[in-house]
Amino acid sequence: MPAIDERLNVYDVAIGAHIRQRRKECGLSQHQLGEVVGVTYQQIQKYERGTNRVSASSLVEIAHALGCKPSAFLDELACDDKVPEAVDLARDMLRAHRGIEMARAFTGLSAKDATMVTSLAERLGATPAEVG
């Protein structure tokens, strides 16, 4: 598995995460979105991970395919001070032992199961004094 690229731009990663979230909300696979936009599913994967930057024209096409405005992927970034922190946390998780497998498994969970897994992980990561 390739190492996490330290040079990933936090905004590219955040935009990719928004694209992924919207694609899933629309019930489309990466393959389906790629077909509509005219790129491979691998390219969609790279956009969603932030490893490839989404050009303005591609962002417009993706937004159109997902039934939203391109600004939907950008509006939150202008005032979201937590984006860099979230990206750092995501990198830390992916670097952790079995972090990539954990992230893949987590994204397939229902909201209820994700809440339970998060609570369990928080409890396991807490020190004995915090649990007390």
N, CA, C and O atoms as CSV, one atom per row, in Angstrom:
chain,resi,resn,atom,element,x,y,z
A,1,MET,N,N,0.853,-1.175,0.000
A,1,MET,CA,C,0.000,0.000,0.000
A,1,MET,C,C,0.899,1.239,0.000
A,1,MET,O,O,1.817,1.314,0.817
A,2,PRO,N,N,0.667,2.225,-0.898
A,2,PRO,CA,C,1.527,3.402,-0.931
A,2,PRO,C,C,1.367,4.250,0.320
A,2,PRO,O,O,0.311,4.271,0.952
A,3,ALA,N,N,2.436,4.941,0.658
A,3,ALA,CA,C,2.416,5.828,1.823
A,3,ALA,C,C,1.528,7.032,1.537
A,3,ALA,O,O,1.308,7.399,0.383
A,4,ILE,N,N,1.025,7.636,2.600
A,4,ILE,CA,C,0.217,8.848,2.466
A,4,ILE,C,C,1.129,9.974,2.013
A,4,ILE,O,O,2.181,10.195,2.613
A,5,ASP,N,N,0.750,10.676,0.981
A,5,ASP,CA,C,1.557,11.762,0.437
A,5,ASP,C,C,1.466,12.979,1.346
A,5,ASP,O,O,0.387,13.537,1.548
A,6,GLU,N,N,2.601,13.384,1.888
A,6,GLU,CA,C,2.655,14.533,2.794
A,6,GLU,C,C,2.278,15.833,2.085
A,6,GLU,O,O,1.933,16.818,2.737
A,7,ARG,N,N,2.343,15.839,0.772
A,7,ARG,CA,C,2.098,17.058,0.020
A,7,ARG,C,C,0.646,17.239,-0.392
A,7,ARG,O,O,0.321,18.185,-1.110
A,8,LEU,N,N,-0.224,16.351,0.050
A,8,LEU,CA,C,-1.634,16.509,-0.296
A,8,LEU,C,C,-2.118,17.858,0.215
A,8,LEU,O,O,-1.850,18.238,1.355
A,9,ASN,N,N,-2.820,18.559,-0.625
A,9,ASN,CA,C,-3.371,19.845,-0.239
A,9,ASN,C,C,-4.648,19.623,0.555
A,9,ASN,O,O,-5.522,18.870,0.126
A,10,VAL,N,N,-4.764,20.268,1.701
A,10,VAL,CA,C,-5.927,20.042,2.564
A,10,VAL,C,C,-7.231,20.374,1.847
A,10,VAL,O,O,-8.256,19.742,2.102
A,11,TYR,N,N,-7.200,21.345,0.965
A,11,TYR,CA,C,-8.426,21.716,0.266
A,11,TYR,C,C,-8.794,20.695,-0.802
A,11,TYR,O,O,-9.976,20.428,-1.015
A,12,ASP,N,N,-7.792,20.115,-1.483
A,12,ASP,CA,C,-8.067,19.060,-2.452
A,12,ASP,C,C,-8.684,17.854,-1.753
A,12,ASP,O,O,-9.614,17.236,-2.271
A,13,VAL,N,N,-8.161,17.525,-0.575
A,13,VAL,CA,C,-8.693,16.405,0.195
A,13,VAL,C,C,-10.117,16.706,0.650
A,13,VAL,O,O,-10.990,15.840,0.575
A,14,ALA,N,N,-10.354,17.928,1.119
A,14,ALA,CA,C,-11.693,18.293,1.599
A,14,ALA,C,C,-12.701,18.300,0.452
A,14,ALA,O,O,-13.822,17.817,0.616
A,15,ILE,N,N,-12.323,18.839,-0.698
A,15,ILE,CA,C,-13.225,18.851,-1.855
A,15,ILE,C,C,-13.522,17.412,-2.274
A,15,ILE,O,O,-14.668,17.074,-2.573
A,16,GLY,N,N,-12.498,16.571,-2.297
A,16,GLY,CA,C,-12.693,15.164,-2.641
A,16,GLY,C,C,-13.650,14.466,-1.693
A,16,GLY,O,O,-14.486,13.666,-2.114
A,17,ALA,N,N,-13.522,14.774,-0.406
A,17,ALA,CA,C,-14.418,14.176,0.591
A,17,ALA,C,C,-15.857,14.630,0.359
A,17,ALA,O,O,-16.790,13.842,0.516
A,18,HIS,N,N,-16.039,15.898,-0.017
A,18,HIS,CA,C,-17.388,16.401,-0.301
A,18,HIS,C,C,-17.964,15.719,-1.543
A,18,HIS,O,O,-19.149,15.388,-1.584
A,19,ILE,N,N,-17.122,15.515,-2.547
A,19,ILE,CA,C,-17.583,14.823,-3.756
A,19,ILE,C,C,-18.024,13.408,-3.397
A,19,ILE,O,O,-19.085,12.956,-3.827
A,20,ARG,N,N,-17.213,12.715,-2.616
A,20,ARG,CA,C,-17.542,11.342,-2.214
A,20,ARG,C,C,-18.859,11.292,-1.447
A,20,ARG,O,O,-19.711,10.441,-1.704
A,21,GLN,N,N,-19.009,12.210,-0.510
A,21,GLN,CA,C,-20.239,12.250,0.294
A,21,GLN,C,C,-21.453,12.476,-0.593
A,21,GLN,O,O,-22.462,11.786,-0.450
A,22,ARG,N,N,-21.365,13.432,-1.505
A,22,ARG,CA,C,-22.492,13.735,-2.383
A,22,ARG,C,C,-22.784,12.569,-3.332
A,22,ARG,O,O,-23.944,12.252,-3.599
A,23,ARG,N,N,-21.716,11.932,-3.840
A,23,ARG,CA,C,-21.899,10.785,-4.735
A,23,ARG,C,C,-22.650,9.669,-4.015
A,23,ARG,O,O,-23.569,9.068,-4.573
A,24,LYS,N,N,-22.254,9.397,-2.778
A,24,LYS,CA,C,-22.932,8.351,-2.011
A,24,LYS,C,C,-24.382,8.741,-1.714
A,24,LYS,O,O,-25.272,7.892,-1.767
A,25,GLU,N,N,-24.624,10.009,-1.402
A,25,GLU,CA,C,-25.994,10.471,-1.170
A,25,GLU,C,C,-26.863,10.245,-2.399
A,25,GLU,O,O,-28.054,9.955,-2.282
A,26,CYS,N,N,-26.267,10.377,-3.568
A,26,CYS,CA,C,-26.995,10.186,-4.824
A,26,CYS,C,C,-27.096,8.714,-5.214
A,26,CYS,O,O,-27.775,8.374,-6.182
A,27,GLY,N,N,-26.430,7.847,-4.473
A,27,GLY,CA,C,-26.494,6.419,-4.755
A,27,GLY,C,C,-25.722,5.992,-5.986
A,27,GLY,O,O,-26.069,5.000,-6.627
A,28,LEU,N,N,-24.680,6.733,-6.321
A,28,LEU,CA,C,-23.869,6.393,-7.490
A,28,LEU,C,C,-22.565,5.740,-7.068
A,28,LEU,O,O,-22.003,6.071,-6.024
A,29,SER,N,N,-22.094,4.821,-7.875
A,29,SER,CA,C,-20.771,4.243,-7.662
A,29,SER,C,C,-19.738,5.164,-8.315
A,29,SER,O,O,-20.083,6.055,-9.091
A,30,GLN,N,N,-18.485,4.934,-7.989
A,30,GLN,CA,C,-17.422,5.703,-8.639
A,30,GLN,C,C,-17.429,5.435,-10.137
A,30,GLN,O,O,-17.187,6.341,-10.936
A,31,HIS,N,N,-17.702,4.215,-10.510
A,31,HIS,CA,C,-17.761,3.845,-11.931
A,31,HIS,C,C,-18.872,4.616,-12.644
A,31,HIS,O,O,-18.662,5.161,-13.728
A,32,GLN,N,N,-20.060,4.657,-12.024
A,32,GLN,CA,C,-21.186,5.367,-12.638
A,32,GLN,C,C,-20.891,6.854,-12.785
A,32,GLN,O,O,-21.149,7.435,-13.839
A,33,LEU,N,N,-20.352,7.477,-11.734
A,33,LEU,CA,C,-20.026,8.902,-11.812
A,33,LEU,C,C,-18.968,9.133,-12.880
A,33,LEU,O,O,-19.058,10.094,-13.644
A,34,GLY,N,N,-17.974,8.269,-12.940
A,34,GLY,CA,C,-16.938,8.403,-13.955
A,34,GLY,C,C,-17.488,8.340,-15.365
A,34,GLY,O,O,-17.064,9.097,-16.238
A,35,GLU,N,N,-18.437,7.433,-15.589
A,35,GLU,CA,C,-19.047,7.333,-16.917
A,35,GLU,C,C,-19.777,8.614,-17.301
A,35,GLU,O,O,-19.674,9.082,-18.434
A,36,VAL,N,N,-20.516,9.175,-16.348
A,36,VAL,CA,C,-21.269,10.403,-16.626
A,36,VAL,C,C,-20.321,11.563,-16.913
A,36,VAL,O,O,-20.568,12.371,-17.808
A,37,VAL,N,N,-19.241,11.636,-16.151
A,37,VAL,CA,C,-18.303,12.752,-16.266
A,37,VAL,C,C,-17.305,12.538,-17.402
A,37,VAL,O,O,-16.722,13.497,-17.907
A,38,GLY,N,N,-17.106,11.272,-17.805
A,38,GLY,CA,C,-16.181,10.982,-18.895
A,38,GLY,C,C,-14.765,10.693,-18.429
A,38,GLY,O,O,-13.805,10.956,-19.153
A,39,VAL,N,N,-14.629,10.154,-17.228
A,39,VAL,CA,C,-13.321,9.746,-16.718
A,39,VAL,C,C,-13.458,8.336,-16.143
A,39,VAL,O,O,-14.569,7.829,-15.991
A,40,THR,N,N,-12.347,7.717,-15.829
A,40,THR,CA,C,-12.381,6.371,-15.259
A,40,THR,C,C,-12.762,6.437,-13.778
A,40,THR,O,O,-12.672,7.483,-13.135
A,41,TYR,N,N,-13.190,5.285,-13.265
A,41,TYR,CA,C,-13.499,5.241,-11.841
A,41,TYR,C,C,-12.234,5.479,-11.018
A,41,TYR,O,O,-12.305,5.993,-9.902
A,42,GLN,N,N,-11.066,5.100,-11.572
A,42,GLN,CA,C,-9.816,5.346,-10.860
A,42,GLN,C,C,-9.574,6.848,-10.692
A,42,GLN,O,O,-9.059,7.295,-9.667
A,43,GLN,N,N,-9.953,7.615,-11.716
A,43,GLN,CA,C,-9.789,9.066,-11.621
A,43,GLN,C,C,-10.729,9.624,-10.551
A,43,GLN,O,O,-10.342,10.510,-9.790
A,44,ILE,N,N,-11.953,9.114,-10.490
A,44,ILE,CA,C,-12.884,9.544,-9.446
A,44,ILE,C,C,-12.293,9.211,-8.073
A,44,ILE,O,O,-12.367,10.024,-7.151
A,45,GLN,N,N,-11.705,8.013,-7.936
A,45,GLN,CA,C,-11.051,7.640,-6.673
A,45,GLN,C,C,-9.978,8.648,-6.301
A,45,GLN,O,O,-9.891,9.071,-5.148
A,46,LYS,N,N,-9.174,9.029,-7.258
A,46,LYS,CA,C,-8.091,9.979,-6.995
A,46,LYS,C,C,-8.637,11.349,-6.614
A,46,LYS,O,O,-8.083,12.011,-5.736
A,47,TYR,N,N,-9.717,11.785,-7.263
A,47,TYR,CA,C,-10.355,13.040,-6.876
A,47,TYR,C,C,-10.851,12.954,-5.433
A,47,TYR,O,O,-10.621,13.859,-4.631
A,48,GLU,N,N,-11.534,11.852,-5.116
A,48,GLU,CA,C,-12.134,11.707,-3.791
A,48,GLU,C,C,-11.083,11.613,-2.687
A,48,GLU,O,O,-11.332,12.045,-1.562
A,49,ARG,N,N,-9.939,11.068,-2.986
A,49,ARG,CA,C,-8.855,10.972,-1.993
A,49,ARG,C,C,-8.051,12.270,-1.900
A,49,ARG,O,O,-7.317,12.489,-0.936
A,50,GLY,N,N,-8.200,13.121,-2.910
A,50,GLY,CA,C,-7.424,14.352,-2.932
A,50,GLY,C,C,-6.037,14.172,-3.511
A,50,GLY,O,O,-5.215,15.085,-3.439
A,51,THR,N,N,-5.757,12.993,-4.091
A,51,THR,CA,C,-4.437,12.774,-4.682
A,51,THR,C,C,-4.320,13.430,-6.052
A,51,THR,O,O,-3.216,13.753,-6.490
A,52,ASN,N,N,-5.442,13.630,-6.729
A,52,ASN,CA,C,-5.481,14.416,-7.966
A,52,ASN,C,C,-6.395,15.608,-7.738
A,52,ASN,O,O,-7.493,15.477,-7.199
A,53,ARG,N,N,-5.927,16.753,-8.152
A,53,ARG,CA,C,-6.710,17.974,-8.015
A,53,ARG,C,C,-7.813,17.998,-9.076
A,53,ARG,O,O,-7.581,17.639,-10.231
A,54,VAL,N,N,-9.001,18.421,-8.677
A,54,VAL,CA,C,-10.138,18.512,-9.585
A,54,VAL,C,C,-10.077,19.867,-10.275
A,54,VAL,O,O,-10.086,20.907,-9.617
A,55,SER,N,N,-10.016,19.852,-11.598
A,55,SER,CA,C,-10.008,21.115,-12.338
A,55,SER,C,C,-11.383,21.774,-12.235
A,55,SER,O,O,-12.371,21.126,-11.887
A,56,ALA,N,N,-11.431,23.052,-12.537
A,56,ALA,CA,C,-12.707,23.774,-12.478
A,56,ALA,C,C,-13.728,23.147,-13.422
A,56,ALA,O,O,-14.891,22.980,-13.055
A,57,SER,N,N,-13.298,22.797,-14.639
A,57,SER,CA,C,-14.245,22.212,-15.595
A,57,SER,C,C,-14.743,20.852,-15.118
A,57,SER,O,O,-15.921,20.532,-15.277
A,58,SER,N,N,-13.859,20.055,-14.540
A,58,SER,CA,C,-14.289,18.753,-14.009
A,58,SER,C,C,-15.211,18.926,-12.813
A,58,SER,O,O,-16.162,18.163,-12.645
A,59,LEU,N,N,-14.937,19.918,-11.986
A,59,LEU,CA,C,-15.792,20.166,-10.828
A,59,LEU,C,C,-17.200,20.544,-11.275
A,59,LEU,O,O,-18.183,20.123,-10.665
A,60,VAL,N,N,-17.298,21.332,-12.329
A,60,VAL,CA,C,-18.606,21.713,-12.869
A,60,VAL,C,C,-19.330,20.472,-13.387
A,60,VAL,O,O,-20.522,20.299,-13.132
A,61,GLU,N,N,-18.618,19.605,-14.113
A,61,GLU,CA,C,-19.235,18.386,-14.645
A,61,GLU,C,C,-19.668,17.448,-13.519
A,61,GLU,O,O,-20.751,16.867,-13.579
A,62,ILE,N,N,-18.842,17.300,-12.510
A,62,ILE,CA,C,-19.173,16.436,-11.373
A,62,ILE,C,C,-20.389,16.981,-10.645
A,62,ILE,O,O,-21.308,16.232,-10.313
A,63,ALA,N,N,-20.396,18.285,-10.398
A,63,ALA,CA,C,-21.531,18.901,-9.712
A,63,ALA,C,C,-22.814,18.692,-10.507
A,63,ALA,O,O,-23.852,18.353,-9.940
A,64,HIS,N,N,-22.742,18.893,-11.818
A,64,HIS,CA,C,-23.921,18.692,-12.662
A,64,HIS,C,C,-24.407,17.242,-12.562
A,64,HIS,O,O,-25.605,16.986,-12.436
A,65,ALA,N,N,-23.457,16.293,-12.619
A,65,ALA,CA,C,-23.813,14.873,-12.543
A,65,ALA,C,C,-24.431,14.525,-11.194
A,65,ALA,O,O,-25.253,13.613,-11.103
A,66,LEU,N,N,-24.037,15.253,-10.139
A,66,LEU,CA,C,-24.541,14.974,-8.795
A,66,LEU,C,C,-25.703,15.887,-8.397
A,66,LEU,O,O,-26.151,15.875,-7.250
A,67,GLY,N,N,-26.184,16.676,-9.358
A,67,GLY,CA,C,-27.367,17.499,-9.116
A,67,GLY,C,C,-27.163,18.626,-8.126
A,67,GLY,O,O,-28.062,18.945,-7.348
A,68,CYS,N,N,-25.988,19.230,-8.150
A,68,CYS,CA,C,-25.741,20.371,-7.255
A,68,CYS,C,C,-24.893,21.405,-7.984
A,68,CYS,O,O,-24.463,21.191,-9.117
A,69,LYS,N,N,-24.667,22.504,-7.327
A,69,LYS,CA,C,-23.820,23.556,-7.883
A,69,LYS,C,C,-22.368,23.284,-7.499
A,69,LYS,O,O,-22.111,22.707,-6.443
A,70,PRO,N,N,-21.419,23.688,-8.337
A,70,PRO,CA,C,-20.008,23.503,-7.984
A,70,PRO,C,C,-19.652,24.159,-6.641
A,70,PRO,O,O,-18.779,23.678,-5.918
A,71,SER,N,N,-20.321,25.231,-6.330
A,71,SER,CA,C,-20.039,25.927,-5.065
A,71,SER,C,C,-20.362,25.061,-3.850
A,71,SER,O,O,-19.857,25.319,-2.757
A,72,ALA,N,N,-21.197,24.039,-4.029
A,72,ALA,CA,C,-21.534,23.145,-2.915
A,72,ALA,C,C,-20.287,22.465,-2.366
A,72,ALA,O,O,-20.237,22.116,-1.187
A,73,PHE,N,N,-19.286,22.275,-3.213
A,73,PHE,CA,C,-18.053,21.624,-2.782
A,73,PHE,C,C,-17.050,22.616,-2.195
A,73,PHE,O,O,-16.040,22.218,-1.614
A,74,LEU,N,N,-17.335,23.902,-2.351
A,74,LEU,CA,C,-16.385,24.932,-1.934
A,74,LEU,C,C,-16.863,25.802,-0.785
A,74,LEU,O,O,-16.047,26.306,-0.013
A,75,ASP,N,N,-18.172,25.988,-0.657
A,75,ASP,CA,C,-18.713,26.932,0.315
A,75,ASP,C,C,-18.201,26.706,1.726
A,75,ASP,O,O,-17.833,27.658,2.413
A,76,GLU,N,N,-18.175,25.461,2.162
A,76,GLU,CA,C,-17.769,25.170,3.538
A,76,GLU,C,C,-16.286,25.411,3.758
A,76,GLU,O,O,-15.864,25.649,4.890
A,77,LEU,N,N,-15.488,25.355,2.701
A,77,LEU,CA,C,-14.044,25.490,2.860
A,77,LEU,C,C,-13.615,26.901,3.224
A,77,LEU,O,O,-12.627,27.088,3.935
A,78,ALA,N,N,-14.341,27.882,2.750
A,78,ALA,CA,C,-13.953,29.264,2.976
A,78,ALA,C,C,-13.961,29.631,4.454
A,78,ALA,O,O,-13.173,30.472,4.886
A,79,CYS,N,N,-14.829,29.021,5.222
A,79,CYS,CA,C,-14.931,29.392,6.628
A,79,CYS,C,C,-14.742,28.205,7.560
A,79,CYS,O,O,-15.040,28.304,8.750
A,80,ASP,N,N,-14.256,27.096,7.046
A,80,ASP,CA,C,-14.097,25.908,7.872
A,80,ASP,C,C,-12.654,25.810,8.359
A,80,ASP,O,O,-11.786,25.289,7.658
A,81,ASP,N,N,-12.409,26.312,9.561
A,81,ASP,CA,C,-11.072,26.272,10.139
A,81,ASP,C,C,-10.653,24.867,10.531
A,81,ASP,O,O,-9.477,24.635,10.812
A,82,LYS,N,N,-11.586,23.924,10.557
A,82,LYS,CA,C,-11.279,22.569,11.001
A,82,LYS,C,C,-10.804,21.677,9.864
A,82,LYS,O,O,-10.414,20.536,10.112
A,83,VAL,N,N,-10.824,22.160,8.620
A,83,VAL,CA,C,-10.415,21.327,7.496
A,83,VAL,C,C,-8.987,20.824,7.674
A,83,VAL,O,O,-8.769,19.616,7.579
A,84,PRO,N,N,-7.992,21.696,7.932
A,84,PRO,CA,C,-6.625,21.171,8.102
A,84,PRO,C,C,-6.521,20.166,9.259
A,84,PRO,O,O,-5.827,19.156,9.138
A,85,GLU,N,N,-7.196,20.434,10.362
A,85,GLU,CA,C,-7.173,19.512,11.499
A,85,GLU,C,C,-7.772,18.161,11.114
A,85,GLU,O,O,-7.233,17.115,11.477
A,86,ALA,N,N,-8.869,18.180,10.392
A,86,ALA,CA,C,-9.523,16.930,9.986
A,86,ALA,C,C,-8.627,16.135,9.045
A,86,ALA,O,O,-8.557,14.909,9.141
A,87,VAL,N,N,-7.950,16.818,8.147
A,87,VAL,CA,C,-7.055,16.126,7.220
A,87,VAL,C,C,-5.885,15.514,7.981
A,87,VAL,O,O,-5.479,14.389,7.689
A,88,ASP,N,N,-5.339,16.239,8.954
A,88,ASP,CA,C,-4.248,15.692,9.766
A,88,ASP,C,C,-4.709,14.448,10.522
A,88,ASP,O,O,-3.980,13.459,10.598
A,89,LEU,N,N,-5.920,14.497,11.080
A,89,LEU,CA,C,-6.448,13.338,11.796
A,89,LEU,C,C,-6.644,12.150,10.856
A,89,LEU,O,O,-6.348,11.010,11.214
A,90,ALA,N,N,-7.142,12.424,9.660
A,90,ALA,CA,C,-7.338,11.351,8.678
A,90,ALA,C,C,-5.998,10.726,8.290
A,90,ALA,O,O,-5.896,9.505,8.176
A,91,ARG,N,N,-4.981,11.546,8.089
A,91,ARG,CA,C,-3.653,11.017,7.771
A,91,ARG,C,C,-3.137,10.142,8.908
A,91,ARG,O,O,-2.600,9.059,8.675
A,92,ASP,N,N,-3.305,10.622,10.147
A,92,ASP,CA,C,-2.858,9.843,11.303
A,92,ASP,C,C,-3.558,8.492,11.347
A,92,ASP,O,O,-2.927,7.468,11.609
A,93,MET,N,N,-4.850,8.491,11.094
A,93,MET,CA,C,-5.595,7.233,11.129
A,93,MET,C,C,-5.099,6.281,10.045
A,93,MET,O,O,-4.910,5.090,10.297
A,94,LEU,N,N,-4.889,6.808,8.843
A,94,LEU,CA,C,-4.458,5.957,7.747
A,94,LEU,C,C,-3.052,5.416,7.963
A,94,LEU,O,O,-2.715,4.349,7.448
A,95,ARG,N,N,-2.231,6.133,8.713
A,95,ARG,CA,C,-0.877,5.667,9.029
A,95,ARG,C,C,-0.869,4.631,10.151
A,95,ARG,O,O,0.078,3.854,10.272
A,96,ALA,N,N,-1.907,4.618,10.960
A,96,ALA,CA,C,-1.971,3.695,12.090
A,96,ALA,C,C,-2.014,2.257,11.593
A,96,ALA,O,O,-2.383,1.985,10.450
A,97,HIS,N,N,-1.626,1.340,12.480
A,97,HIS,CA,C,-1.669,-0.084,12.147
A,97,HIS,C,C,-3.074,-0.460,11.687
A,97,HIS,O,O,-4.038,-0.279,12.430
A,98,ARG,N,N,-3.196,-0.974,10.487
A,98,ARG,CA,C,-4.458,-1.406,9.877
A,98,ARG,C,C,-5.440,-0.252,9.682
A,98,ARG,O,O,-6.645,-0.475,9.560
A,99,GLY,N,N,-4.935,0.966,9.654
A,99,GLY,CA,C,-5.793,2.143,9.502
A,99,GLY,C,C,-6.548,2.175,8.191
A,99,GLY,O,O,-7.717,2.556,8.155
A,100,ILE,N,N,-5.891,1.779,7.113
A,100,ILE,CA,C,-6.553,1.800,5.805
A,100,ILE,C,C,-7.697,0.794,5.773
A,100,ILE,O,O,-8.782,1.089,5.272
A,101,GLU,N,N,-7.443,-0.408,6.316
A,101,GLU,CA,C,-8.509,-1.410,6.362
A,101,GLU,C,C,-9.666,-0.920,7.239
A,101,GLU,O,O,-10.837,-1.129,6.920
A,102,MET,N,N,-9.318,-0.270,8.340
A,102,MET,CA,C,-10.343,0.253,9.245
A,102,MET,C,C,-11.180,1.324,8.541
A,102,MET,O,O,-12.407,1.328,8.647
A,103,ALA,N,N,-10.523,2.216,7.835
A,103,ALA,CA,C,-11.246,3.282,7.130
A,103,ALA,C,C,-12.171,2.703,6.063
A,103,ALA,O,O,-13.313,3.142,5.923
A,104,ARG,N,N,-11.685,1.725,5.317
A,104,ARG,CA,C,-12.521,1.093,4.282
A,104,ARG,C,C,-13.753,0.437,4.909
A,104,ARG,O,O,-14.871,0.590,4.417
A,105,ALA,N,N,-13.530,-0.291,5.996
A,105,ALA,CA,C,-14.646,-0.969,6.655
A,105,ALA,C,C,-15.623,0.042,7.234
A,105,ALA,O,O,-16.836,-0.150,7.154
A,106,PHE,N,N,-15.109,1.109,7.813
A,106,PHE,CA,C,-15.949,2.108,8.472
A,106,PHE,C,C,-16.880,2.803,7.477
A,106,PHE,O,O,-18.037,3.077,7.798
A,107,THR,N,N,-16.384,3.085,6.281
A,107,THR,CA,C,-17.206,3.808,5.307
A,107,THR,C,C,-18.410,3.010,4.841
A,107,THR,O,O,-19.361,3.584,4.310
A,108,GLY,N,N,-18.386,1.688,5.032
A,108,GLY,CA,C,-19.517,0.866,4.633
A,108,GLY,C,C,-20.558,0.668,5.718
A,108,GLY,O,O,-21.565,-0.004,5.492
A,109,LEU,N,N,-20.332,1.242,6.898
A,109,LEU,CA,C,-21.249,1.039,8.017
A,109,LEU,C,C,-22.485,1.930,7.927
A,109,LEU,O,O,-22.445,3.013,7.342
A,110,SER,N,N,-23.555,1.469,8.503
A,110,SER,CA,C,-24.744,2.315,8.645
A,110,SER,C,C,-24.427,3.391,9.682
A,110,SER,O,O,-23.446,3.277,10.416
A,111,ALA,N,N,-25.244,4.420,9.742
A,111,ALA,CA,C,-25.016,5.500,10.708
A,111,ALA,C,C,-25.035,4.963,12.136
A,111,ALA,O,O,-24.219,5.366,12.965
A,112,LYS,N,N,-25.957,4.063,12.417
A,112,LYS,CA,C,-26.063,3.494,13.767
A,112,LYS,C,C,-24.812,2.696,14.115
A,112,LYS,O,O,-24.255,2.848,15.203
A,113,ASP,N,N,-24.368,1.839,13.183
A,113,ASP,CA,C,-23.179,1.035,13.439
A,113,ASP,C,C,-21.930,1.911,13.535
A,113,ASP,O,O,-21.044,1.640,14.345
A,114,ALA,N,N,-21.858,2.959,12.714
A,114,ALA,CA,C,-20.706,3.871,12.770
A,114,ALA,C,C,-20.635,4.550,14.131
A,114,ALA,O,O,-19.548,4.732,14.680
A,115,THR,N,N,-21.778,4.921,14.671
A,115,THR,CA,C,-21.814,5.542,16.002
A,115,THR,C,C,-21.314,4.562,17.055
A,115,THR,O,O,-20.546,4.937,17.941
A,116,MET,N,N,-21.747,3.307,16.961
A,116,MET,CA,C,-21.309,2.293,17.930
A,116,MET,C,C,-19.808,2.036,17.820
A,116,MET,O,O,-19.123,1.930,18.838
A,117,VAL,N,N,-19.292,1.935,16.598
A,117,VAL,CA,C,-17.864,1.687,16.405
A,117,VAL,C,C,-17.046,2.875,16.905
A,117,VAL,O,O,-16.000,2.693,17.529
A,118,THR,N,N,-17.515,4.078,16.635
A,118,THR,CA,C,-16.818,5.274,17.109
A,118,THR,C,C,-16.775,5.304,18.628
A,118,THR,O,O,-15.734,5.599,19.216
A,119,SER,N,N,-17.891,5.003,19.263
A,119,SER,CA,C,-17.929,4.965,20.735
A,119,SER,C,C,-16.966,3.914,21.281
A,119,SER,O,O,-16.266,4.154,22.265
A,120,LEU,N,N,-16.938,2.763,20.644
A,120,LEU,CA,C,-16.033,1.701,21.071
A,120,LEU,C,C,-14.576,2.146,20.907
A,120,LEU,O,O,-13.762,1.966,21.813
A,121,ALA,N,N,-14.257,2.723,19.754
A,121,ALA,CA,C,-12.879,3.175,19.506
A,121,ALA,C,C,-12.468,4.256,20.500
A,121,ALA,O,O,-11.335,4.257,20.981
A,122,GLU,N,N,-13.383,5.177,20.812
A,122,GLU,CA,C,-13.075,6.220,21.793
A,122,GLU,C,C,-12.813,5.603,23.155
A,122,GLU,O,O,-11.896,6.016,23.866
A,123,ARG,N,N,-13.610,4.627,23.512
A,123,ARG,CA,C,-13.468,3.969,24.815
A,123,ARG,C,C,-12.149,3.183,24.871
A,123,ARG,O,O,-11.443,3.233,25.878
A,124,LEU,N,N,-11.820,2.463,23.803
A,124,LEU,CA,C,-10.575,1.704,23.773
A,124,LEU,C,C,-9.353,2.614,23.783
A,124,LEU,O,O,-8.308,2.250,24.321
A,125,GLY,N,N,-9.484,3.799,23.187
A,125,GLY,CA,C,-8.361,4.736,23.135
A,125,GLY,C,C,-8.214,5.592,24.377
A,125,GLY,O,O,-7.208,6.283,24.539
A,126,ALA,N,N,-9.203,5.556,25.256
A,126,ALA,CA,C,-9.161,6.382,26.470
A,126,ALA,C,C,-8.221,5.760,27.496
A,126,ALA,O,O,-8.053,4.542,27.556
A,127,THR,N,N,-7.624,6.612,28.284
A,127,THR,CA,C,-6.781,6.116,29.382
A,127,THR,C,C,-7.680,5.630,30.505
A,127,THR,O,O,-8.844,6.027,30.562
A,128,PRO,N,N,-7.185,4.787,31.399
A,128,PRO,CA,C,-8.014,4.291,32.503
A,128,PRO,C,C,-8.630,5.410,33.341
A,128,PRO,O,O,-9.754,5.264,33.822
A,129,ALA,N,N,-7.918,6.521,33.524
A,129,ALA,CA,C,-8.464,7.631,34.316
A,129,ALA,C,C,-9.652,8.279,33.602
A,129,ALA,O,O,-10.592,8.739,34.251
A,130,GLU,N,N,-9.609,8.315,32.262
A,130,GLU,CA,C,-10.706,8.919,31.501
A,130,GLU,C,C,-11.940,8.033,31.546
A,130,GLU,O,O,-13.063,8.537,31.551
A,131,VAL,N,N,-11.745,6.719,31.579
A,131,VAL,CA,C,-12.861,5.782,31.585
A,131,VAL,C,C,-13.547,5.789,32.934
A,131,VAL,O,O,-14.775,5.763,33.010
A,132,GLY,N,N,-12.744,5.825,34.025
A,132,GLY,CA,C,-13.180,5.751,35.414
A,132,GLY,C,C,-14.472,6.321,35.708
A,132,GLY,O,O,-14.909,6.297,36.858
